């Protein structure tokens, strides 16, 4: 695949398929390799494989053909030079923080609008090792510049579209600013996918995904992936070998298969989300309807600049009446499910106060804009009219 400049849609279908081929014929669908070890033709060859001098497989914690096929596909999609897959999106974020070489005394700059568990990882785990997390509003470029000048953080991490209020950051400006102060940049591309954003081409150092979400797309496999520049290759692979947060071959096969339909799935989900957002805003039933391509969204100009006609596949609502009203709303839904994920073929709702951001204080949530009435709708592939009808009847009920 590398010798041609294939379109992204083609790479989604074919990427990684040629990692393992047998001659004179090979299976059209990639195989699953569940083996935990691999017999090598000679000890001399095994020595080279173990040393990393030549590609190959020796032990499942060091590498697996099914996992490598998924990784190679993602390397192509994200325009990366190296990458590894792991057991979950949180493992991917932890691995990226390890890869940038955080040391005791280092400052780590985090967007205040990051996924709640990402903020918890920095404060509950990395802070114990002497790293100083600094949570900042990344929409305020002057404030970010001030922190960079005063504290010289080793790395920063942010999402292009935030969860759950869908704030769009000026990613290119942030990456340029970080580069000016020799700060490494990690971008969580889960909500945008390579179809909406390619942060490595903008100058970011590492990109992470919760592959559980849109990449897999069917709610049946958990995984994460970290992609980046070649200089991170050794530390990424060292993390996998020593901490062992590996992706299993069956999950890797499902995630790789999910990539093949990502283009058509995500395009449809984004179109559905816009239609649903417009209808719910017009209903007048909600205090606020958040979607980046709605003209009244604070990030609308940046969303149009960065994404054009795709605004992502999440719509967020502020329901009048607070927690009790939200509970009643969720209990009256008939089609839309209640689950703590996004990217599935099903439309699912989540209440951040008790799920994604339950470990943030009320004051921290308020600073993010998350209220007791905030509900996230992860849009699936159903008829948008049916989803609209279900949400409206549950709200009226």
N, C-alpha and C positions, 0 to 999 in steps of 0.2 A: 504493500500500500504506500510505502514511503516515496517511491520514485515518481509519483504523480501528485499534482496539486488538486486532490479531490475536494468536492464541496462537503460542508459539514453534514448534510443529510446523508451523503454516501458513507462518510466515516462512521456515522452512528450505526449503520447497517453492517459494515464490513470490518470496522476497526477491531484489531486483536484476533481476528479469525485465523491468521497465519502464524500464530505463536508456535503451535505444534502441528506439523503436517507429516504424513507418512506417504511415501512414494511406492508405486506409481499412482495411487489414488488416496483420497482422504474423505472423511465424512463432511457433508455440507454443513451440518450443525456442529459446533464445537463440542468436543467430548468432555465428560466429567472425569477428573482424576482424583479419586478418594484416597490414594495411597499416602501413607505417612513417611515412606522412605523410597529411595530410588537406587537400583543397582547400577553401578558405573562400570564400564568395560575394563578399567585398570586402576590400580591405586594412584598411578601418575596422573591420570585424568581426573580422579576424584580430588586429588590435591589441588589441581588447578581450579576445579569448580568451587571447592571450599574456600579457596583464596580469593575468589571473585575475578580471577584472571580470564576465565572464559565463561560464557553463559551455560547454565545447566541446573539440574536439580539434585539435591542430596537428601534433604530432610524437610518435612512439611513446614516447620517453623522458619526455615530459611527461604522457602519458596515452593510454589505449586503451579503446575501448568494452567489449571483452570483460573487460578487467581491472577497469574501473569497475563493471561489473555484479556481479562477485564482491565488490568492496570495499563496494558499497552493501548487499549482502546481509549482510555481516559487520558493518557499522555498525548495522544493525537488530538483529541477533542479540545484539550485545554492548552495546546501549543506548549507543552512542558518538555523538559529535558530528562526528568526522572520522576519516579513516583512509586508509592507503595499503597496497598490496600490493607485495611485492618478491620477489627471486629465491630466497630460502631463509629458513628459520627463523633462522639465524645472522645473515643480513642484517637481519632484523626486530629482533633484539636490539641489534645495532650501531646501527641507525637510532633505536631508542628511547633509547639512551644519548646519541646526538647531540641528540635532540629535547629532552631535559631540560637541555641547555646546560652540560654538564660543561666545566670550565675547569682549567688547570694549578693544582695546589694543592688542588683539591676532593677530598673523601673520597667514595668510592662503597661503599655497604654491600651485601654480597652474602651470601645464605644459603649456608652450607657445603654444603647438600644440592642445590645447583643442578646442572643438567646439566654434565658435565665441560667441554665446549667453551665454555660460557658463562663459566665461571671462567677458562678459558685466554684468552678474548677480553679479559677485564678485565686480566689480568696481562701478557699478551704484547703487546697493542696499546695499550690505553688508559693503562697505566702508563707507556709510553714518552712519552706526551703530558703527563705530569706529574700524572695522576689517581692517587690513592692508593686501591687496592682494599683493603677490609677484610672479611675472611671471618669470619662469625659464625654461631653456632648460633641460628637464628631461633625455635626452640622455647623458648629461654630469654628470655622477655620482659624480665626484669630486666636481663639482659646487653645486649639490644638497646637498652633505654632508657639504660643507662650510656654506650654508644657514641654515641648520639644527643646526649646531654648534653655529652659531652667533645669530640666531633669535628665535630658539626653537618654530617653528610654532605649533599651536594646531592641525592642520590637513593639509593633502595634497590631491590633486585630479588630476587624470590623466586618459587617455584612453589607452588601450593596443595597439590598432591601431589608429593612428591619422586620423583626417578628415581635409583636403582632401588628403594629400600627403602620407598617409598610412605608416607612420613611426612606427616601432615596438619598444616598450620600453622593457628594461630588468625588467619586472614587479616584479619578485621575488627578484632581487637585491634591487630595490627601496623600496619594502615592508620591507625587512630585515633592510635596512638603517633607514627607518622611525621608526621601532620598537626600534632600538638602542637608538633613541633620544625621545622616548615616544610621537611620532607624529602619530595621527590617520590617516588611509588611506581610501580614497574613490576611487573606481575604476568605471569608466563608461564603461560598458561591452556591449554597444549597437551594435557596429560594429562587435564584436567577437561572441556574444551570448554564452550561456553555452556549445555549441558544440565545440567551439575553446578555451575557457578560463574559468576557475573556480577560480577567484581571492580569494574567501574566503578560499579555501583550501590552498592557498599560504600564508595566514596570513593577508589579507586585513580585514578591519573592516566593511566596508559597500560596497555594489555593487548597482549601479543604472542602469536602462535601460530606454530608450525611447521605450516603448512597441509599440508605433505607427509604428515602423520600422519593423524589422525582426520578432518579436514575433507575432504581428498581421498579418503582411505580405501581406495584401490585400488593403492597403490604404483606409480602410473604418472605422477605429476606432482610436481615439487618447487616449493615456494613458501613465502612467509612473509607475515604481515600484522600491522600495528600499528594499533590503534584507541585513540582517546582523546578528550580534551576539546578544544574548539575552539581554545584558545590554542596548541596544538601544530601546528595545520594548516600554517603557513608553513614551519616547520623540517622537518617530515616531507616536504613536497613539495620543499623545497630540497635535501634529502639525495638524493632520487631523481634530480632534474635534474642535480646536480653529480657524484654518485658513480655514477649509472647502474646501480644494482643492480635493474633492473626485472624484473617478471614478464612472461613472454611470453604472447601471446594464446591459444595452444593450451593451455598449462599453466593459465592462468586459466579457460578454458572447462571443463577437466577438474575443477578444484577447485570451481568453481561447481556443476557437475553433481553432484559428490560431496556437497555440502551437502544436496541434495534427499533423499538417503537416510540422512543422518547420524543422524536420530532413531531410525529402526528398527535401523540397524546398531549404534549405540553402546549402545542399550538391551539388545540381544541379547548383545553382547560383554561387557557388565558382568554380566549374568545368568550367562553361561558362566564368567566369571572366578570368581565366587563359588562356583559348583558345583565347579569344578576345584580351587580353593583348599581347600575343605572336604574333598574327597576326598584330596588330597595330604597334608594335615595328618593325616587319619585313618590314612593308610598307615604312618606311623611311620618312613618311609625317610629323612627329611630332618632336619637339625639344626634348621631353622626354615623355616616357610612364612609369608611376609609377604603380607597382604591387609588393607586398612583395615577391612573389615567382619567380620573374624575377632575374636572377643572378646579373644584374647590379644595382639592387635596394640597397641602402645603408643598409637597414635592413635585407637583404637576410639571413645572418647567423642566426640572432635572429628569423626570421620567421620560418626557418626550425627547429630550436631548440624547439620553443614553439608550432608550429602548424603542423609540418609535411607536409602533402599534401594539407591542406586547407589554402588558403591565404586570405580569405574574398571575398566579392562579389562586390567590388568597384575597378574600374580602373580609374586612373587620367591621363589626357593628358596635355602637354604644346603645344599649337597651335601657330605656327609662325604668327607674325603680330599684336599681341596685341588685344585690345578690339574690334576694328572694324572687325578683322578677326573672332573673337569668335562670334560676333553677326551674321555675315554672315553664319558661320558654323551652328549655332543653327537654323537659319531661313531656311536652306536647308535640315535639317533632315526630313525624311519622316516616319520612323518607331519609332525611339527613341524620346521620349517625353521630354519636358522641364518642370521640376517641382522641388520644393524645399524639396525633401525627398529621402530616401533610403529604401531598404527592400521590395519594392513592387514587384508584379509579373511582372510588366512592366519594361523595361529598360528605365531609365530616366537620363537626364543630368542636371547639375547645374553649374552656373557660380559663384564661390565663391565671386568674387569682388563685385557683386551686390546682393548677397544673404547671405550665411552663415557667411561671413567675411566682410560684407559691413561696419560694425561699427568699424573695425580695421583701423588704419591709414596705408597709403602705406608703411611706414617704418616698422610697426609691421607685415604687411603681408610679406614684403620682408625678415624679420628675420625668418619667418616661412617657407619661400621658395615658397610662393604663388605669382605668377606673374600675369600680365594682360592677359596672355594667358592660365592660368590654368583652366581646365574644368574637373569636376567630372562626371564620368559615373557610375551610380548605376545599376548593371546588374540584369536583370530579368530572366524570364523563356522561352523567345523566343529562336528560333534557333540561336545559336551564329553566324552562317554563315550569317544570315540575318542582325544581328546587325553590324557585321563587314562591310558588303557591304554598309549599310546605313551610317555609320560613314565615311568610305572612300569616298563615293560619295559626302557627304556634305563637306568634307575637300577639295576635288578637285574643287568643285563648287565655 
